[in-house]
Amino acid sequence: MKNFKNKILILFAHPALQNSRVNRQLITYVTSLDGVTFHDLYEAYPDFHINVKHEQNLLLENDIIVFHHPLFWFSVPAIVREWMDLVLQHMWAYGKTGKALEGKKLFNVITTGGRESLFQHDGSHGNTIMEFLAPIRQSAHVCGMNYFPPFVVHGTRNITQQEITSYGEDYQKMIIALRDGKVNLEAARSHQRLNSDLESIITT
């Protein structure tokens, strides 16, 4: 296999994927990419009995970690919470000797049923996506990881097939660019979401 600048682990979580028109299509753009490990947590652990050592080894083997999930009640699906509670162990992921994840990069890929205007200070939800993701961002910080803004697909209840295709193509483009080390990470930090202007953060 070709040596890539970054190996990427996508931790996917959707408890009712059969009912998801958008996520079922989005993942098809990244599941078969070289240098990318796609890991469906609900498929791997339908009983929530998470293999901690296996998950820790996956983290060690990869440079960029992606949590891909719908936003459920302004948070992550239950298995992601369970995964974090069990896998990110004290003195392994954090603490005085917990340096296993130091320097790795982390971000979320998120879908929301609500439109983008709802996730503003003057919107009905009163907070931005980045603010709702504060627990993930802080967890990354405690583990010594570099957290980046999310890739977000808003308004999935009314999204068109053409829009889904466009988001899927952008998702694939972003993952490939990250894998190949062709993303200006400092520029990416200035955005509220990674896919607000991909052309400005992907280098040639």
Phi and psi restraints in degrees (value plus and minus 20) as a CYANA .aco file:
   2 LYS   PHI     -81.2   -41.2
   2 LYS   PSI     123.3   163.3
   3 ASN   PHI    -103.4   -63.4
   3 ASN   PSI      97.9   137.9
   4 PHE   PHI    -119.3   -79.3
   4 PHE   PSI     138.4   178.4
   5 LYS   PHI     -80.9   -40.9
   5 LYS   PSI     -62.4   -22.4
   6 ASN   PHI    -154.7  -114.7
   6 ASN   PSI     116.4   156.4
   7 LYS   PHI    -114.1   -74.1
   7 LYS   PSI     118.7   158.7
   8 ILE   PHI    -140.2  -100.2
   8 ILE   PSI     113.4   153.4
   9 LEU   PHI    -132.7   -92.7
   9 LEU   PSI      99.0   139.0
  10 ILE   PHI    -121.7   -81.7
  10 ILE   PSI      92.5   132.5
  11 LEU   PHI    -114.1   -74.1
  11 LEU   PSI      83.8   123.8
  12 PHE   PHI    -118.0   -78.0
  12 PHE   PSI     117.2   157.2
  13 ALA   PHI    -163.3  -123.3
  13 ALA   PSI      93.6   133.6
  14 HIS   PHI    -166.8  -126.8
  14 HIS   PSI      92.4   132.4
  15 PRO   PHI     -92.0   -52.0
  15 PRO   PSI     -32.1     7.9
  16 ALA   PHI    -158.8  -118.8
  16 ALA   PSI      37.4    77.4
  17 LEU   PHI     -80.5   -40.5
  17 LEU   PSI     -50.9   -10.9
  18 GLN   PHI     -82.5   -42.5
  18 GLN   PSI     -41.3    -1.3
  19 ASN   PHI    -119.1   -79.1
  19 ASN   PSI     -17.2    22.8
  20 SER   PHI    -118.9   -78.9
  20 SER   PSI      89.4   129.4
  21 ARG   PHI     -91.2   -51.2
  21 ARG   PSI     -56.5   -16.5
  22 VAL   PHI    -104.2   -64.2
  22 VAL   PSI     -73.3   -33.3
  23 ASN   PHI     -84.5   -44.5
  23 ASN   PSI     -54.6   -14.6
  24 ARG   PHI     -79.3   -39.3
  24 ARG   PSI     -53.0   -13.0
  25 GLN   PHI    -105.3   -65.3
  25 GLN   PSI     -58.6   -18.6
  26 LEU   PHI     -77.4   -37.4
  26 LEU   PSI     -63.5   -23.5
  27 ILE   PHI     -88.1   -48.1
  27 ILE   PSI     -41.5    -1.5
  28 THR   PHI     -85.6   -45.6
  28 THR   PSI     -39.5     0.5
  29 TYR   PHI    -101.9   -61.9
  29 TYR   PSI     -30.9     9.1
  30 VAL   PHI    -149.8  -109.8
  30 VAL   PSI     -31.8     8.2
  31 THR   PHI     -87.3   -47.3
  31 THR   PSI     -46.1    -6.1
  32 SER   PHI    -130.8   -90.8
  32 SER   PSI      -7.0    33.0
  33 LEU   PHI     -94.1   -54.1
  33 LEU   PSI     116.3   156.3
  34 ASP   PHI     -83.3   -43.3
  34 ASP   PSI     122.5   162.5
  35 GLY   PHI      60.2   100.2
  35 GLY   PSI     -16.0    24.0
  36 VAL   PHI    -143.3  -103.3
  36 VAL   PSI     108.1   148.1
  37 THR   PHI    -123.9   -83.9
  37 THR   PSI      96.9   136.9
  38 PHE   PHI    -118.7   -78.7
  38 PHE   PSI     102.3   142.3
  39 HIS   PHI    -148.7  -108.7
  39 HIS   PSI      86.7   126.7
  40 ASP   PHI    -105.4   -65.4
  40 ASP   PSI      87.7   127.7
  41 LEU   PHI     -86.6   -46.6
  41 LEU   PSI     -60.4   -20.4
  42 TYR   PHI     -88.6   -48.6
  42 TYR   PSI     -52.9   -12.9
  43 GLU   PHI     -91.6   -51.6
  43 GLU   PSI     -60.2   -20.2
  44 ALA   PHI     -92.8   -52.8
  44 ALA   PSI     -53.5   -13.5
  45 TYR   PHI    -152.9  -112.9
  45 TYR   PSI      46.4    86.4
  46 PRO   PHI     -82.8   -42.8
  46 PRO   PSI     -42.4    -2.4
  47 ASP   PHI    -119.1   -79.1
  47 ASP   PSI     -15.5    24.5
  48 PHE   PHI      47.6    87.6
  48 PHE   PSI      -7.5    32.5
  49 HIS   PHI    -106.1   -66.1
  49 HIS   PSI      64.2   104.2
  50 ILE   PHI     -97.6   -57.6
  50 ILE   PSI     111.9   151.9
  51 ASN   PHI    -101.7   -61.7
  51 ASN   PSI      74.4   114.4
  52 VAL   PHI     -80.6   -40.6
  52 VAL   PSI     -65.5   -25.5
  53 LYS   PHI     -82.9   -42.9
  53 LYS   PSI     -61.4   -21.4
  54 HIS   PHI     -82.3   -42.3
  54 HIS   PSI     -64.0   -24.0
  55 GLU   PHI     -85.8   -45.8
  55 GLU   PSI     -58.9   -18.9
  56 GLN   PHI     -85.3   -45.3
  56 GLN   PSI     -58.9   -18.9
  57 ASN   PHI     -83.8   -43.8
  57 ASN   PSI     -59.3   -19.3
  58 LEU   PHI     -81.2   -41.2
  58 LEU   PSI     -61.9   -21.9
  59 LEU   PHI     -82.8   -42.8
  59 LEU   PSI     -62.4   -22.4
  60 LEU   PHI     -85.2   -45.2
  60 LEU   PSI     -51.9   -11.9
  61 GLU   PHI     -99.4   -59.4
  61 GLU   PSI     -30.8     9.2
  62 ASN   PHI    -142.4  -102.4
  62 ASN   PSI     135.8   175.8
  63 ASP   PHI    -119.0   -79.0
  63 ASP   PSI     -51.9   -11.9
  64 ILE   PHI    -143.6  -103.6
  64 ILE   PSI     108.6   148.6
  65 ILE   PHI    -131.9   -91.9
  65 ILE   PSI     112.4   152.4
  66 VAL   PHI    -141.9  -101.9
  66 VAL   PSI     105.0   145.0
  67 PHE   PHI    -115.0   -75.0
  67 PHE   PSI      89.3   129.3
  68 HIS   PHI    -127.2   -87.2
  68 HIS   PSI      99.3   139.3
  69 HIS   PHI    -186.1  -146.1
  69 HIS   PSI     138.0   178.0
  70 PRO   PHI     -94.2   -54.2
  70 PRO   PSI     133.4   173.4
  71 LEU   PHI    -103.1   -63.1
  71 LEU   PSI      91.2   131.2
  72 PHE   PHI    -126.9   -86.9
  72 PHE   PSI      99.7   139.7
  73 TRP   PHI      26.8    66.8
  73 TRP   PSI      26.5    66.5
  74 PHE   PHI      42.9    82.9
  74 PHE   PSI       6.8    46.8
  75 SER   PHI    -171.4  -131.4
  75 SER   PSI    -185.9  -145.9
  76 VAL   PHI    -112.9   -72.9
  76 VAL   PSI     138.0   178.0
  77 PRO   PHI     -79.7   -39.7
  77 PRO   PSI     138.2   178.2
  78 ALA   PHI     -76.9   -36.9
  78 ALA   PSI     -58.3   -18.3
  79 ILE   PHI     -89.5   -49.5
  79 ILE   PSI     -46.8    -6.8
  80 VAL   PHI     -88.5   -48.5
  80 VAL   PSI     -60.9   -20.9
  81 ARG   PHI     -81.7   -41.7
  81 ARG   PSI     -64.0   -24.0
  82 GLU   PHI     -82.8   -42.8
  82 GLU   PSI     -63.2   -23.2
  83 TRP   PHI     -78.8   -38.8
  83 TRP   PSI     -67.0   -27.0
  84 MET   PHI     -83.3   -43.3
  84 MET   PSI     -63.7   -23.7
  85 ASP   PHI     -79.9   -39.9
  85 ASP   PSI     -58.7   -18.7
  86 LEU   PHI    -112.2   -72.2
  86 LEU   PSI     -60.6   -20.6
  87 VAL   PHI    -101.3   -61.3
  87 VAL   PSI     -58.5   -18.5
  88 LEU   PHI    -104.2   -64.2
  88 LEU   PSI      50.8    90.8
  89 GLN   PHI     -96.6   -56.6
  89 GLN   PSI     126.3   166.3
  90 HIS   PHI     -81.4   -41.4
  90 HIS   PSI     118.3   158.3
  91 MET   PHI      52.2    92.2
  91 MET   PSI     -15.4    24.6
  92 TRP   PHI    -137.4   -97.4
  92 TRP   PSI     -77.1   -37.1
  93 ALA   PHI    -112.1   -72.1
  93 ALA   PSI     -44.4    -4.4
  94 TYR   PHI    -174.3  -134.3
  94 TYR   PSI     153.4   193.4
  95 GLY   PHI      79.6   119.6
  95 GLY   PSI     159.1   199.1
  96 LYS   PHI     -76.4   -36.4
  96 LYS   PSI     -59.3   -19.3
  97 THR   PHI    -130.8   -90.8
  97 THR   PSI     -12.3    27.7
  98 GLY   PHI    -107.9   -67.9
  98 GLY   PSI      63.7   103.7
  99 LYS   PHI    -136.7   -96.7
  99 LYS   PSI      -7.3    32.7
 100 ALA   PHI     -80.9   -40.9
 100 ALA   PSI     -51.5   -11.5
 101 LEU   PHI    -126.1   -86.1
 101 LEU   PSI     -15.0    25.0
 102 GLU   PHI     -77.8   -37.8
 102 GLU   PSI     108.5   148.5
 103 GLY   PHI      67.8   107.8
 103 GLY   PSI     -31.1     8.9
 104 LYS   PHI     -94.0   -54.0
 104 LYS   PSI     140.5   180.5
 105 LYS   PHI    -128.8   -88.8
 105 LYS   PSI     126.5   166.5
 106 LEU   PHI    -161.3  -121.3
 106 LEU   PSI     118.4   158.4
 107 PHE   PHI    -174.5  -134.5
 107 PHE   PSI     149.0   189.0
 108 ASN   PHI    -127.5   -87.5
 108 ASN   PSI     126.0   166.0
 109 VAL   PHI    -132.8   -92.8
 109 VAL   PSI     100.0   140.0
 110 ILE   PHI    -149.6  -109.6
 110 ILE   PSI     122.1   162.1
 111 THR   PHI    -135.9   -95.9
 111 THR   PSI     124.0   164.0
 112 THR   PHI    -151.5  -111.5
 112 THR   PSI     122.1   162.1
 113 GLY   PHI     -89.5   -49.5
 113 GLY   PSI     -54.0   -14.0
 114 GLY   PHI     -99.3   -59.3
 114 GLY   PSI     131.9   171.9
 115 ARG   PHI     -92.3   -52.3
 115 ARG   PSI     144.0   184.0
 116 GLU   PHI     -81.4   -41.4
 116 GLU   PSI     -55.3   -15.3
 117 SER   PHI     -82.7   -42.7
 117 SER   PSI     -41.2    -1.2
 118 LEU   PHI     -92.6   -52.6
 118 LEU   PSI     -45.7    -5.7
 119 PHE   PHI    -118.4   -78.4
 119 PHE   PSI      35.3    75.3
 120 GLN   PHI    -154.5  -114.5
 120 GLN   PSI     143.7   183.7
 121 HIS   PHI     -81.9   -41.9
 121 HIS   PSI     -49.3    -9.3
 122 ASP   PHI    -118.9   -78.9
 122 ASP   PSI     -11.8    28.2
 123 GLY   PHI    -110.4   -70.4
 123 GLY   PSI     153.7   193.7
 124 SER   PHI     -86.8   -46.8
 124 SER   PSI     -42.8    -2.8
 125 HIS   PHI    -108.7   -68.7
 125 HIS   PSI     -35.1     4.9
 126 GLY   PHI      53.8    93.8
 126 GLY   PSI     -22.2    17.8
 127 ASN   PHI    -162.0  -122.0
 127 ASN   PSI     136.8   176.8
 128 THR   PHI    -104.0   -64.0
 128 THR   PSI     145.4   185.4
 129 ILE   PHI     -77.3   -37.3
 129 ILE   PSI     -63.5   -23.5
 130 MET   PHI     -78.7   -38.7
 130 MET   PSI     -56.0   -16.0
 131 GLU   PHI     -92.1   -52.1
 131 GLU   PSI     -57.3   -17.3
 132 PHE   PHI     -85.7   -45.7
 132 PHE   PSI     -45.7    -5.7
 133 LEU   PHI    -110.3   -70.3
 133 LEU   PSI      -9.2    30.8
 134 ALA   PHI     -73.0   -33.0
 134 ALA   PSI     -60.0   -20.0
 135 PRO   PHI     -82.5   -42.5
 135 PRO   PSI     -57.0   -17.0
 136 ILE   PHI     -88.8   -48.8
 136 ILE   PSI     -64.6   -24.6
 137 ARG   PHI     -80.3   -40.3
 137 ARG   PSI     -63.7   -23.7
 138 GLN   PHI     -89.3   -49.3
 138 GLN   PSI     -57.3   -17.3
 139 SER   PHI     -81.2   -41.2
 139 SER   PSI     -62.3   -22.3
 140 ALA   PHI     -81.1   -41.1
 140 ALA   PSI     -63.1   -23.1
 141 HIS   PHI     -81.2   -41.2
 141 HIS   PSI     -65.4   -25.4
 142 VAL   PHI     -82.4   -42.4
 142 VAL   PSI     -52.2   -12.2
 143 CYS   PHI    -107.3   -67.3
 143 CYS   PSI     -16.0    24.0
 144 GLY   PHI      55.1    95.1
 144 GLY   PSI      -0.1    39.9
 145 MET   PHI    -114.0   -74.0
 145 MET   PSI     140.1   180.1
 146 ASN   PHI    -116.9   -76.9
 146 ASN   PSI      97.8   137.8
 147 TYR   PHI    -118.4   -78.4
 147 TYR   PSI     117.3   157.3
 148 PHE   PHI    -141.5  -101.5
 148 PHE   PSI     138.1   178.1
 149 PRO   PHI     -78.0   -38.0
 149 PRO   PSI     136.4   176.4
 150 PRO   PHI    -100.4   -60.4
 150 PRO   PSI     139.3   179.3
 151 PHE   PHI    -113.5   -73.5
 151 PHE   PSI     100.4   140.4
 152 VAL   PHI    -144.1  -104.1
 152 VAL   PSI     115.7   155.7
 153 VAL   PHI    -135.5   -95.5
 153 VAL   PSI      88.1   128.1
 154 HIS   PHI    -112.2   -72.2
 154 HIS   PSI     141.7   181.7
 155 GLY   PHI      44.6    84.6
 155 GLY   PSI      20.5    60.5
 156 THR   PHI     -86.4   -46.4
 156 THR   PSI     -37.9     2.1
 157 ARG   PHI     -87.0   -47.0
 157 ARG   PSI     -49.2    -9.2
 158 ASN   PHI    -142.3  -102.3
 158 ASN   PSI      -9.4    30.6
 159 ILE   PHI     -88.6   -48.6
 159 ILE   PSI     124.5   164.5
 160 THR   PHI    -108.9   -68.9
 160 THR   PSI     143.2   183.2
 161 GLN   PHI     -82.4   -42.4
 161 GLN   PSI     -57.8   -17.8
 162 GLN   PHI     -82.2   -42.2
 162 GLN   PSI     -59.7   -19.7
 163 GLU   PHI     -88.3   -48.3
 163 GLU   PSI     -59.8   -19.8
 164 ILE   PHI     -80.3   -40.3
 164 ILE   PSI     -64.9   -24.9
 165 THR   PHI     -80.1   -40.1
 165 THR   PSI     -63.4   -23.4
 166 SER   PHI     -83.2   -43.2
 166 SER   PSI     -64.0   -24.0
 167 TYR   PHI     -83.4   -43.4
 167 TYR   PSI     -60.7   -20.7
 168 GLY   PHI     -82.1   -42.1
 168 GLY   PSI     -63.2   -23.2
 169 GLU   PHI     -84.4   -44.4
 169 GLU   PSI     -59.1   -19.1
 170 ASP   PHI     -87.6   -47.6
 170 ASP   PSI     -58.8   -18.8
 171 TYR   PHI     -79.8   -39.8
 171 TYR   PSI     -69.7   -29.7
 172 GLN   PHI     -81.0   -41.0
 172 GLN   PSI     -64.7   -24.7
 173 LYS   PHI     -80.0   -40.0
 173 LYS   PSI     -62.4   -22.4
 174 MET   PHI     -86.9   -46.9
 174 MET   PSI     -64.7   -24.7
 175 ILE   PHI     -83.4   -43.4
 175 ILE   PSI     -62.6   -22.6
 176 ILE   PHI     -83.2   -43.2
 176 ILE   PSI     -62.9   -22.9
 177 ALA   PHI     -83.9   -43.9
 177 ALA   PSI     -60.9   -20.9
 178 LEU   PHI     -84.8   -44.8
 178 LEU   PSI     -63.4   -23.4
 179 ARG   PHI     -78.9   -38.9
 179 ARG   PSI     -60.4   -20.4
 180 ASP   PHI    -110.1   -70.1
 180 ASP   PSI     -15.2    24.8
 181 GLY   PHI      49.4    89.4
 181 GLY   PSI      12.7    52.7
 182 LYS   PHI    -133.9   -93.9
 182 LYS   PSI      15.0    55.0
 183 VAL   PHI    -140.1  -100.1
 183 VAL   PSI     108.6   148.6
 184 ASN   PHI     -97.2   -57.2
 184 ASN   PSI      78.7   118.7
 185 LEU   PHI     -88.2   -48.2
 185 LEU   PSI     -54.0   -14.0
 186 GLU   PHI     -86.5   -46.5
 186 GLU   PSI     -60.0   -20.0
 187 ALA   PHI     -85.1   -45.1
 187 ALA   PSI     -57.2   -17.2
 188 ALA   PHI     -82.0   -42.0
 188 ALA   PSI     -55.5   -15.5
 189 ARG   PHI     -84.3   -44.3
 189 ARG   PSI     -40.8    -0.8
 190 SER   PHI    -101.8   -61.8
 190 SER   PSI     -26.3    13.7
 191 HIS   PHI    -118.8   -78.8
 191 HIS   PSI     133.3   173.3
 192 GLN   PHI     -96.2   -56.2
 192 GLN   PSI     -47.3    -7.3
 193 ARG   PHI    -165.2  -125.2
 193 ARG   PSI     123.6   163.6
 194 LEU   PHI     -80.8   -40.8
 194 LEU   PSI     -53.3   -13.3
 195 ASN   PHI    -113.6   -73.6
 195 ASN   PSI      -1.2    38.8
 196 SER   PHI     -94.1   -54.1
 196 SER   PSI     -49.0    -9.0
 197 ASP   PHI    -180.2  -140.2
 197 ASP   PSI      56.8    96.8
 198 LEU   PHI     -80.6   -40.6
 198 LEU   PSI     -53.6   -13.6
 199 GLU   PHI     -82.1   -42.1
 199 GLU   PSI     -47.8    -7.8
 200 SER   PHI    -102.8   -62.8
 200 SER   PSI     -33.9     6.1
 201 ILE   PHI    -133.5   -93.5
 201 ILE   PSI     -36.7     3.3
 202 ILE   PHI    -110.8   -70.8
 202 ILE   PSI     106.0   146.0
 203 THR   PHI    -117.9   -77.9
 203 THR   PSI     147.9   187.9
